[in-house]
Amino acid sequence: MKKVFLVFIAIFLAIPSISNAQDNDTRVITTALPFLRIAGDARSAGLGDMGVATSPDAWSQQWNPSKYAFGLREHKFGVAYTPYLGNLVNDIAIAQLVYSNRINDNSAFAGSLRYFSLGSITLRQDVNDPGREESPNEFVLDGTYSLKLSEQFALAVTGRFLRSDLRIQGVDSDASAANSFGVDISGFYQSEELALADFNGRWRGGFNISNIGPKVSYDQGGQENFIPTNLALGGGFDFILNDGFSKIGVTAEVNKLLVPTPPIREVGDENGNGTSRDIISGQDDDVTFINGIFQSFGDAPGGFSEEIREFTWALSAEYTYDDSFALRAGYFNEANDKGARKFLAMGAGFEFSSIGIDLSYLFSTSRVRSPLEGTLRFGLTFNFGDEYTEY
C-alpha cells in the first residue's frame, strides 16, 4: 500500500503544472444563475467541486441524484452554509437544505432548496435620503426520483424551479424576477466489492446532464440568458484496505457547459458606425436552449482546440476510517481563457451517533483570485431510519 500513497502524493504535486493552455482571446461562457455550479456542500467542496461519481451521501442532489438509490440509511437530512466573498462582506452566502428517503431496496426520492443571498443594498436619491433596503437573491427548489435498473446501476430524473430576483424595482420599474425550470437526467454505477491481491476494491461511475431548461429574462423584451445546462462525467475507485476499517477513494471528473460559445463580433466600420454582426459562429440571441445544447459541441470560434478548453476537470482523493472520520483533497482546473478557475481544496468529515459534520477550505492556484479563497465552509447531516446493506 505504500506505492498507492506515493501515487496519490505524486498526482497532487504534479497537478498545478499539467495544464497551461492560454489564448490571447478570452471567451468566457456566462449564464444566468451561475451559483448553481458552485459546490453548495462542504464535502464536495473539499474534493474540488465534484460529486457526479463520488460515493453516495446526503448531498447527491446537486451532483448526481441517482446515487440516492445506493444510500445506506433510510432518511438523510442536511444543512450547509457557504460564505461568499467573506474577506469583503459578511452578508453574501449560499445556503442549502436537502432531504432524501430511500423508499425500498430499489428506489429513493429527495428534495432540496438552495438559496443565494447577495446581501442588503441601501438605495438613496441624495445624502439626505434615509434610503431603502433591497435584498437581491436567487434560489432553486427541486425534487428527484431515483430507481435502480439493476443491482449496480441506477437512473434518476430531477425537476427544478429556478428564480433569480436581481433587478431592482426602484431603479427599473419594468424589472421583475426571472423564473425558469430545469430537468436533470443522471445515472450512477457502483460495482460489487472486488477481491484483489492486497486489498479489496469497488468501481464507481456516473453522469449528469443538469439544468436542461428554457432561457430567462429579467424584463419584458429584455435579453434572454441561458441557464447553466451542464454535462458532468466521472469515474473512481475505492481501495478497501485489509484492516477492515480504512478506505481510500480516488475520483476524476470532467464538466462542460452545454451553452453556446460567445461569438467574435464585428461592430460597424472602423469608426464604430453601423450595426454589429457575428463574423464567426457562436452564441446568437435566437438560439433556443435545445439547439444551444447541440451547438455547444462545435461552435467555438477557435475550433476543436477551444472546444476542448471548455471542459473543466478535477481530481480528488478521500481517506475514510470506520465511516466515522474522513480526510479529503481535490484539485479543480479551468482553462485560462475560459475563466481561469484553478484551486486546491482540502476538507475533513466527522460522524458520531448518526450526526455528521463536514468542513472544507479552498486555496486558489490561479492569478485570478477565487471569491471563495480563504473561506471555511461547513455542513451538518443527520442519518436516521432503517439501514441498508449493499452487496
C-alpha positions, 0 to 999 in steps of 0.5 A: 500500500505504500506505492498507492500513497506515493501515487496519490502524493505524486498526482497532487504535486504534479497537478498545478503544472499539467495544464497551461493552455492560454489564448490571447482571446478570452471567451468566457461562457456566462449564464444566468444563475451561475451559483448553481455550479458552485459546490453548495456542500462542504464535502464536495467542496473539499474534493474540488467541486465534484460529486457526479461519481463520488460515493453516495451521501446526503448531498447527491442532489446537486451532483448526481441524484441517482446515487440516492438509490445506493444510500445506506440509511433510510432518511438523510437530512442536511444543512450547509452554509457557504460564505461568499466573498467573506474577506469583503462582506459578511452578508453574501452566502449560499445556503442549502437544505436537502432531504432524501428517503430511500423508499425500498431496496430499489428506489429513493426520492429527495428534495432540496432548496438552495438559496443565494443571498447577495446581501442588503443594498441601501438605495438613496436619491441624495445624502439626505435620503434615509434610503431603502433596503433591497435584498437581491437573491436567487434560489432553486427548489427541486425534487428527484426520483431515483430507481435502480435498473439493476443491482449496480446501476441506477437512473434518476430524473430531477425537476427544478424551479429556478428564480433569480430576483436581481433587478431592482424595482426602484431603479427599473420599474419594468424589472421583475424576477426571472423564473425558469425550470430545469430537468436533470437526467443522471445515472450512477454505477457502483460495482460489487466489492472486488477481491484483489491481491492486497486489498479489496476494491469497488468501481464507481461511475456516473453522469449528469446532464443538469439544468436542461431548461428554457432561457430567462429574462429579467424584463419584458423584451429584455435579453434572454440568458441561458441557464447553466445546462451542464454535462458532468462525467466521472469515474473512481475507485475505492481501495478497501484496505485489509484492516477492515476499517480504512478506505481510500477513494480516488475520483476524476471528473470532467464538466462542460457547459452545454451553452453556446460559445460567445461569438467574435463580433464585428461592430460597424466600420472602423469608426464604430458606425453601423450595426454589429454582426457575428463574423464567426459562429457562436452564441446568437440571441435566437438560439433556443436552449435545445439547439444551444445544447447541440451547438455547444459541441462545435461552435467555438470560434477557435475550433476543436482546440477551444472546444476542448478548453471548455471542459473543466476537470478535477481530481480528488482523493478521500481517506475514510476510517470506520465511516466515522472520520474522513480526510479529503483533497481535490484539485479543480482546473479551468482553462485560462481563457475560459475563466481561469478557475484553478484551486486546491481544496482540502476538507475533513468529515466527522460522524458520531451517533448518526450526526455528521459534520463536514468542513472544507477550505479552498486555496486558489492556484490561479492569478485570478483570485477565487471569491471563495479563497480563504473561506471555511465552509461547513455542513451538518447531516443527520442519518436516521431510519432503517439501514441498508446493506449493499452487496 
